[in-house]
Amino acid sequence: MMWTTLKQIRKTGIIRENVPADLELVAINNIQDEILKVLGRALTIRLVDAGSCNGCELELNALGNAYYNLEGLGIKFVASPRHADMLLITGPISRNMLSALLITHEAIPEPKLVVAVGDCAVNGGVFGESYATIGAASKVIKVDHLIPGCPPSPAEILQGILNAVHYRLKKRPYFD
Amino acid sequence: MILTRVNEQGWQENALRIAENHGRLVTLWGRQSAPGSFTMYAVFFDSNVGLEGMSLRLAKGVTSYPDLSNLFPCANRMQRAMWDLLGVSAANSLDTRAWLSHGAWPDDYFPLRKEFSGREVSKENQLDEYSFIDVIGDGVHEIAVGPVHAGIIEPGHFRFSVVGEKTLRLEQRLGYAHKGVDKAFERYSGLSGVQLASRICGDSTVAYSWAYCMALESAWKWKVPQRALWLRALMLERERVANHLGDLGAIGNDAGFTFGLTQFMILKEQWIRVNKTLFKHRFIMDCVIPGGTLYDINREDVAEILKQCKHTLREVKILKGIYEEHTGLQDRFISTGKVSKDVANKLGLTGLAARASDIKEDARELFPTYPYSELDFNISGAESGDVAARVSVRFDEIFESLRLISEIAEGLPEGQTQSNCKPPKKPTFGFGWIEGWRGGIFAGLHLDQTGQIDRAHIHDPSWQNWPALDYAVIGDIVPDFPLINKSFNLSYSGHDR
């Protein structure tokens, strides 16, 4: 069994891809350097699903696969909001998730970045505003960056996360 | 499906007869059928009869109907949800706690009633406390988890009552992802509603959109070209493989075997990239449309599909060998999260979880719509009802789906992939039932004379299977919960709607 496992690992090799060249990446080629320059350490992210259909979550999970190698770039999803630099929000902000979302946002230490991922969190998507949903995340929380798409691809999400970091750097130093 | 109109007595008698014949409840819904009057619908599956529906029109002003949860425990949450959304309740039901409503809208606001637009916004921000069932005794304590979970997962709350590490009881609180989908459907026409149906549950978008389209096409007697139906089956099986690949990796990971996650996620990524090449979307969203499919495939695509099936088969076989020979993994899988056949039958367990508990049930075999009626389909199954059984069913289903995909790609009939239809100028009703990767997805669709949706009810198999998860964890240790949960991987969004 051990032998088969090792053989499989060797056969797979390293399949990490470079950041897709077809995307207009605001951040430079070497993402790791950029993140270190901006943050001085790894970027940690807390996700809150505020009523998503699970499509965006599938793509966020895909970011962790060997092709995108998120953690290798110095970006990590964390369990506790207190360990996070960035809040990612998906879904059309269901009213049943509103207070959990606000509490999580509150628990993230300043300075924090907030990014809305997917059409629902960006503008309400097909669900919009109703008795059950609020719509765009920006109606309840100050959002720094938007990543539209239904769902956005892992490469688009990656680009969006980097853009958010980059824009913040331009506006004012992120961490002293 | 036969849809019989019954009175209150018939509602109970029918349900009793089906329960005695070991039939099961597929779904239940209600609608406002005229000003101030409501109609309830229940659909059953009985292996002798097939799908069987009944409708009960309540007299004007009456807002209760006979309870079905005493015969079919899974009816409990469906009935509570119907109270929350429509304000019609099961008479003398023992559990009347709100289910989908958490108090974000007023108690006397029932969105599915026609006097409401669904756009009303309550100033109420304070959510209700939920009365969980207490477990008391020496050393018993509670662990509350969620709705925000540690990883990248959908929202839901789990309340464990434990002694030491042992779980005595799990109680779920769902509804956090409620998006008002049923009401939102009223804004759509029969033709455009598929856009919303595809976004109820992102991991099952093909199954949902097909079930919806099947309902619309049966309501309007719309003949769909053969080639389109074969393409839909191709998409559905591709969706099944993608999800099983991802879950098998995540199950390995939850048992501490990261290698499994890495390997399966690579296979999944390769798989969904081919989806993107074939159907312009990684999860094949918006590709099943009323009357057919949005895209067709050509000869080169077929070659690519066959090549990928071969590659995936070879890789999954290697990984299956590794999983099976890994004693540490098997130690975690075997006997963990067990749902016995008896409990599964009582709870109406469905889909892949039922097949892992020795219940040979699959809509592709029981209700074989074209092209499944033409394909050589073998139902998968296992007997032990534990995590190991659900893992084994998932491996089997990958192999079977890969075979089916090759069979479909090679046998694809020539012809159109879309057809048109003139909607009838009268109110219509249609239904669809599609075996998604979790289980059967049922769509009931009521349309008015202008072709606008009057009521669309789309049922996720998670309604049946969530309560079974409560049973599966009893007696196991808390750290096994993520593993057990992942082996089912039930839908939050599909359930909460």
Chai-1 contact restraints between the chains, C-beta under 6 A:
chainA,res_idxA,chainB,res_idxB,connection_type,confidence,min_distance_angstrom,max_distance_angstrom,comment,restraint_id
A,M1,B,E325,contact,1.0,0.0,6.0,A-B,restraint_1
A,M1,B,H326,contact,1.0,0.0,6.0,A-B,restraint_2
A,T4,B,I322,contact,1.0,0.0,6.0,A-B,restraint_3
A,T5,B,I322,contact,1.0,0.0,6.0,A-B,restraint_4
A,Q8,B,I318,contact,1.0,0.0,6.0,A-B,restraint_5
A,L47,B,I152,contact,1.0,0.0,6.0,A-B,restraint_6
A,V48,B,V148,contact,1.0,0.0,6.0,A-B,restraint_7
A,D49,B,E154,contact,1.0,0.0,6.0,A-B,restraint_8
A,D49,B,P155,contact,1.0,0.0,6.0,A-B,restraint_9
A,G51,B,A177,contact,1.0,0.0,6.0,A-B,restraint_10
A,G51,B,K179,contact,1.0,0.0,6.0,A-B,restraint_11
A,C53,B,R199,contact,1.0,0.0,6.0,A-B,restraint_12
A,C53,B,C201,contact,1.0,0.0,6.0,A-B,restraint_13
A,C53,B,G202,contact,1.0,0.0,6.0,A-B,restraint_14
A,C53,B,S493,contact,1.0,0.0,6.0,A-B,restraint_15
A,N54,B,E154,contact,1.0,0.0,6.0,A-B,restraint_16
A,N54,B,G202,contact,1.0,0.0,6.0,A-B,restraint_17
A,N54,B,D203,contact,1.0,0.0,6.0,A-B,restraint_18
A,N54,B,S493,contact,1.0,0.0,6.0,A-B,restraint_19
A,G55,B,G202,contact,1.0,0.0,6.0,A-B,restraint_20
A,E57,B,I152,contact,1.0,0.0,6.0,A-B,restraint_21
A,L60,B,I152,contact,1.0,0.0,6.0,A-B,restraint_22
A,N61,B,I152,contact,1.0,0.0,6.0,A-B,restraint_23
A,N65,B,M265,contact,1.0,0.0,6.0,A-B,restraint_24
A,N65,B,E269,contact,1.0,0.0,6.0,A-B,restraint_25
A,A66,B,T262,contact,1.0,0.0,6.0,A-B,restraint_26
A,A66,B,I266,contact,1.0,0.0,6.0,A-B,restraint_27
A,Y67,B,E269,contact,1.0,0.0,6.0,A-B,restraint_28
A,A79,B,A150,contact,1.0,0.0,6.0,A-B,restraint_29
A,S94,B,A177,contact,1.0,0.0,6.0,A-B,restraint_30
A,S94,B,H178,contact,1.0,0.0,6.0,A-B,restraint_31
A,S94,B,K179,contact,1.0,0.0,6.0,A-B,restraint_32
A,R95,B,A104,contact,1.0,0.0,6.0,A-B,restraint_33
A,N96,B,H102,contact,1.0,0.0,6.0,A-B,restraint_34
A,N96,B,A104,contact,1.0,0.0,6.0,A-B,restraint_35
A,N96,B,G175,contact,1.0,0.0,6.0,A-B,restraint_36
A,N96,B,Y176,contact,1.0,0.0,6.0,A-B,restraint_37
A,N96,B,H178,contact,1.0,0.0,6.0,A-B,restraint_38
A,M97,B,P155,contact,1.0,0.0,6.0,A-B,restraint_39
A,M97,B,Y176,contact,1.0,0.0,6.0,A-B,restraint_40
A,A100,B,P147,contact,1.0,0.0,6.0,A-B,restraint_41
A,A100,B,V148,contact,1.0,0.0,6.0,A-B,restraint_42
A,T104,B,V148,contact,1.0,0.0,6.0,A-B,restraint_43
A,V126,B,L196,contact,1.0,0.0,6.0,A-B,restraint_44
A,V126,B,R199,contact,1.0,0.0,6.0,A-B,restraint_45
A,F127,B,K179,contact,1.0,0.0,6.0,A-B,restraint_46
A,S130,B,G118,contact,1.0,0.0,6.0,A-B,restraint_47
A,S130,B,R119,contact,1.0,0.0,6.0,A-B,restraint_48
A,S130,B,G180,contact,1.0,0.0,6.0,A-B,restraint_49
A,Y131,B,W105,contact,1.0,0.0,6.0,A-B,restraint_50
A,Y131,B,P111,contact,1.0,0.0,6.0,A-B,restraint_51
A,Y131,B,G118,contact,1.0,0.0,6.0,A-B,restraint_52
A,Y131,B,E120,contact,1.0,0.0,6.0,A-B,restraint_53
A,Y131,B,G180,contact,1.0,0.0,6.0,A-B,restraint_54
A,A132,B,H178,contact,1.0,0.0,6.0,A-B,restraint_55
A,A132,B,K179,contact,1.0,0.0,6.0,A-B,restraint_56
A,A132,B,G180,contact,1.0,0.0,6.0,A-B,restraint_57
A,T133,B,K179,contact,1.0,0.0,6.0,A-B,restraint_58
